[in-house]
Amino acid sequence: MITEKSLLMIPGPTPIPPQVAAAMTQPMINHRGEAFFSLFDEVSQGLRSLFRTEQPVYIFPGAGSGGWEAALVNTLSPGDTVLSVSVGDFGERWVKVARALGLTVERLVFEPGQAANPGRIAERLNADKARVIKAVLVQHNETSTGITNDVRTIAQVVREHGALLMVDSVSGLGALPLEFDAWGVDVALTGAQKALMCPPGLSMIAFSERARAASESSKMPRFYWDLKAVHSSYLKRQTPYTPAISLFYALQAALRMIQAETVEGAWARHRLMGAMCRAGVKAMGLSLLAADEAWASNSVTAVRSPIEPKKLRKTAREQLGVQLAGGQAELEASIFRIGHLGYVTPNDVIQALTATEMALALNGHPVELGAAVTAAQREWVRHLHG
Ligand code: PLP
């Protein structure tokens, strides 16, 4: 067997297109010169259309987690209270960042497989008559559980209270609808290594006018993530420190691909892949972690595993050439995940389902070979018929 050809179906880092890989081999340029300014302009414009905002989108060299920190240090002061709305492991991790920065964290936790309930958020915010809660933190798409939150409704609820709404869209943006301006989001952040089809290493973040105003009075110590420095450089079409130039080139190539597909086209492709994946999983007789299919993510599907997930994934990886993801934290022994975001097509979903079904069979779990693929094909045909 050729072992190096392996299909990466994890929810990030995701496969990168050949154009993106090639773009990174371009020679270095002066980051204070005209060539960089036009690269900066194009990438900034592409990001604004992806975030659906007229606001600047700032680019930091960093992982998605840096975006969590940038959101908090630029808008809040030590001791401020934030409401964390958590539906999984990444929600929990953002809480750790907030606590490490000296914020007081109030928590609204939903069981794995549940989406955040906007009514419960409204209840908590309505009880906050003194307006102690300064910000609400929520995942757009909780990668660890394959759940998409209803950010649009959550935003309405938060607007009524007046707190800032901060949205982690690391595994959402580019794959799932997010309307930064129209929904009234205050801070949204993402990473390069998911739906944006780039290697890891860039964190992108948008701030509303309200969030930028809040940064004027924010007393959190900061330097690397400082919005003031980043914004004044932004106006000069630069970054305050040396940018990750190769990753800018990668992002330029990826954004051109998204522009050719259209943002709505990318959302539709992810919707189709999500539907195919769920149909296939159910046809295998397995169940989704999502308690209600309406909450199931179109960028990653979390599945309750009928056998030890590590065994299933090992067989898929080593014998069938497909890499699936495991569960995180308390879900490690009970679920596996199929990532279908970024440079991924319906054909890849078919392969992932084939491998999952075969891996179950090879591990002695009864399945009808081909059932998952047939179900996924039906979804695809239905989509093509319109
Ligand atoms: N938030 C979500 C929803 C994620 O899926 C991830 C990573 O998978 C992160 C934040 C953290 O991103 P990074 O690992 O790039 O720091």
Residues whose N, C-alpha, C, O or C-beta is under 5 A from the ligand:
A	BS01	PLP	P11 A63 G64 S65 F90 N141 E142 T143 D168 V170 S171 G191
